Amino acid sequence: MTFADIQSRAQAAAAPFLDSSQPRILVGASTCGKAAGADDLLAALPTHLKELGLAIEVTQVGCLGLCYAEPLVELRGADRPPLLFNGVTTESLGKILAAYYRDGEPEALATMTDQPCGDTPAFGQLPMLSGQIRVVSRNFGRIDPENIDHYIARSGYAGLARALDMDPEQVIEEVRTSGLRGRGGAGFPAAIKWELCCNEEAGQKYMICNADEGDPGAFMDRSVLESDPHSTLEGMIIGAYAIGASEGYIYVRAEYPLAIERVEKAIAQATEYGLLGDDILGSGFSFHVKIKEGAGAFVCGEETAMLASIEGRRGMPRTRPPFPAQSGLFGKPTNINNVETLANVPVLMEHGGAAFAENGTERSRGTKTFALAGKIARTGLIEVPLGTSLRHIVFDIGGGIPDEKTFKAVQTGGPSGGCIPAELLDLPVDYEHLAEAGAIMGSGGMVVMDEDTCMVDVARYFLEFTQAESCGKCVPCRLGTRQLLLLMNSMARGDSKPGDIDLVLDVAHAVKAGSLCGLGQTAPNPILTTVKYFRDEYESHVKERRCRAHKCEGLLRYAVVADACTGCTACFKACPAEAITGEPRKPHIIDPQKCIRCDACFQVCKFNAITKS
């Protein structure tokens, strides 16, 4: 069967779904939606529809990216525009259905927007979606991720069909024209990776998708695999054709059960359609894919450690050269790209590398997905052209800082990244400018921090993570990160010594210069950037024994303001350490030796009679 036949059949099968005027209910059912109660809505819908006498098809879709607004329900009707509802509960669901389908008065209900949704221009006017350009996330919330017909009907596998009509070298040249760089680390050009592997002479080559996303606060790869698994799978097949690989692996951590489930279904469906397996689309090219579940080791995000894990060995990095393109999985030439990199490939192959390169900057082409988390009004997944300013991302798309707090910093690149301060809010987010600021793009996590954040505590938290995740193979990382953590902990406890800040910098530079793999080489980044931009906070911890944000428990001191204390005994009753004494209706006293700094007294006092400093 030709691709045109497959496409025609898929378009016919998906037509009722893609027609936004047909009555239908869409429920966002990725991990974020399920965590917010989407499964309860899906279970309750049949009962509500029966009570209303409605026979309307319900479809689960992926994550639209508006994670802060989950669970999301989109209603479509034949005689009214589609509407998107956020924060839907099982209690409000019946009222929404009745108003929209029975009473014809949806305007009486609170929606995400009073404009139509679906694939209309007004849908892009939602505050978080306005300004985005969706390439990787083009199908998010628009298709059932478990239905290959939906994907194909929206131009899925058209890029593969075009690639198979070209020579592998021509495919690589198209990728080179696009300027696509790796979306999971330092941004190495994808075309160079593919070309190096293509040029190796070997009877067996491997194509690997690195889905071992382990950064705290990052969920880009998970969202892609849950919301549009075929996009990554198609990118893998195109890449395998370009380098001459016949086998591939998707290495995904076991903590992503929904992603694994949907990828497994995508592989089975693509195989059934002749888009994967033997003699793909009659081209003579064959490619088979397996899923390898990782145990959750952060170091396995490093490609040589991941290869060891796939081979059944302990996930530990090795020295390079030889590079994986020369000697990778089982000693054979291997190409490794992450989920988002591969999800870009079908689009650039369908429309051409030059069209793809129209977005972004001269050296950082295309778009990038980011996971917005932390102290930001609209948490979720976004996709913007590379070169977009931090200010636009945080305030225009993310909605700014809640509770009228002041923006302080944003951590990009996860534990391997750096903290960018408020004075750099106009920094263009691309590979070059982030590197100049001491940060990295990484996989795209963005953790936003407000005025109540202690930057010493932030650096200590990320270092604690990388130190625990270090495989221990090389001395600079194994011992260096431990010494750094000991120094950071002493600052948080209030027993650091003069000169410790400079000592921390010396050790950090040594770890960065001497570590074997990217984990150790980038582990000091949070420390280096926070000292660079927030040295005054470090000096406050070391010289004054004071944490200005009141986050480091070892530096907190609680006291009762006698004139404000009414003797209500609320703090006395709340204290688990019996550190508070006093009689009713008389000022109380906190014993600093017994105080465990749990903050319970501060939380319960209604008279602002307890201070912490």
Secondary structure, DSSP 8 states (H G I E B T S, - for coil): --HHHHHHHHHHHHHHHH-TTS-EEEEE-SHHHHHHTHHHHHHHHHHHHHHHT---EEEEE---S-GGG-S-EEEEETTEEEEEE-S--HHHHHHHHIIIIIS--GGGS--S-SS--SSSGGGGGSTTTTT---STTTTTTTS-TT-HHHHHHTTTTHHHHHHHTS-HHHHHHHHHHHT-B-SSSS--BHHHHHHHHHTS--S--EEEEEE----TT--HHHHHHHH-HHHHHHHHHHHHHHHT-SEEEEEEETT-HHHHHHHHHHHHHHHHTTSSBSSGGGSS--BEEEEEEE---GGGGSHHHHHHHHTTS-------SS-TTTS-GGGS-EEEEEHHHHHHHHHHHHH-HHHHTTSB-SSSBSEEEEEEEES-SS-EEEEEETT-BHHIIIIIIS---GGG--EEEEEESGGGSEEEEGGGTT-B-SHHHHHHTT---TT-EEEEEETT--HHHHHHHHHHHHHHH----SHHHHHHHHHHHHHHHHHHHT---TTHHHHHHHHHHHHHHH-SSHHHHHTTHHHHHHHHHHHHHHHHHHHS---TTS--GGG--EEE-TTT-----HHHHH-TT--EE--TTS--EE-TTT-----HHHHH-SSS-EEE-
